[in-house]
């Protein structure tokens, strides 16, 4: 290992450890910070265990570092999902991917010799990074949190591109991790990215790192309430009229851009109004609030007792029975059919 590469690796590891500490200190109460800190520790572990002197070393003291390093692509996928999906729930896919990566990695280092095990590790890692990038871009159009919209492109996409480049270089370059170009790309790229993130961190006040991404929903004013900025009053009134009187939410293809065009305002102003004044983090949640209000009223109406539940959901603007049921259960805790049965049995208040 050259002196330049060693200095780059040491600098990057120091910054990553500091980053993990700051994330855990400033991001209490936000689940994504724990995954981000774990990812930072995994990158630091990879910078040590993948370095030329240790890449093929079977010493047992490297095993804990390799656990963090091999499983890190699955952690990155988990991180992307928790940051950008407001309905994120931890399920079996993430731990299974992590266990598979760690198992394949240990098989490659401590088990069968040859390139095939490493190809399996790299292939599954690329799948995890592809799924993470899909999470990054899937909901960007409807994301109303401006800081998170920037984060999608600036941080996660750049990290994914860097790590994917490392995996491709290990796979394609003759000699793999022992190739000199790999060491410089790995160490220099990691140092540049971590230094960039550290510079961004220094501009934030304590506790502000994940404040824009906090999962606790802001208190939502009643539709039609006067916003803090009086200049937004006319826009809020027009938005309320468009939703309540014209029932724009019934259009299952309605986008934030389409609604902005209907109202004749720039898209950024509408995003800011819905997010900062009405307390919604994504456009789908905003629309579904109106859709669920209409569906719940219809399900509780004795005059519509014979109307199929699917028809009620589709008429309200949901594009499938699955999306209707998920949104309904998330809000009420019960299925639409159970809600209808309970409401009709209870009778009018």
Secondary structure, 3 states (H helix, E strand, C coil): CCHHHHHHHHHHHHHHHHHHHHHHHHCCCCHHHHHHHHHHHHHHHHHHHCCCCCCCCCCHHHHHHHHHHHCHHHHHHHHHHHHHCCCCCCCHHHHHHHHHHHHHHHHHHHCCCCHHHHHHHHHHHHHHHHHHHHHHHHCHHHECCHHHHHHHHHHHHHHHHHHHHHHHHHHHCCCHHHCHHHHHHHHHHHHHHHHHHHHHHHCCCCCCCCHHHCCCCCCCCCCCCCCCCHHHHHHHHHHHHHHHCCCHHHCCCCCHHHHHHHHCCCHHHHHHHHHHHCCCCEHHHHHHHHHHHHHHHHHCCHHHCCCCHHHHHHHCCCCCHHHHHHHHHHHHCCCHHHHHHHHHHHCCC
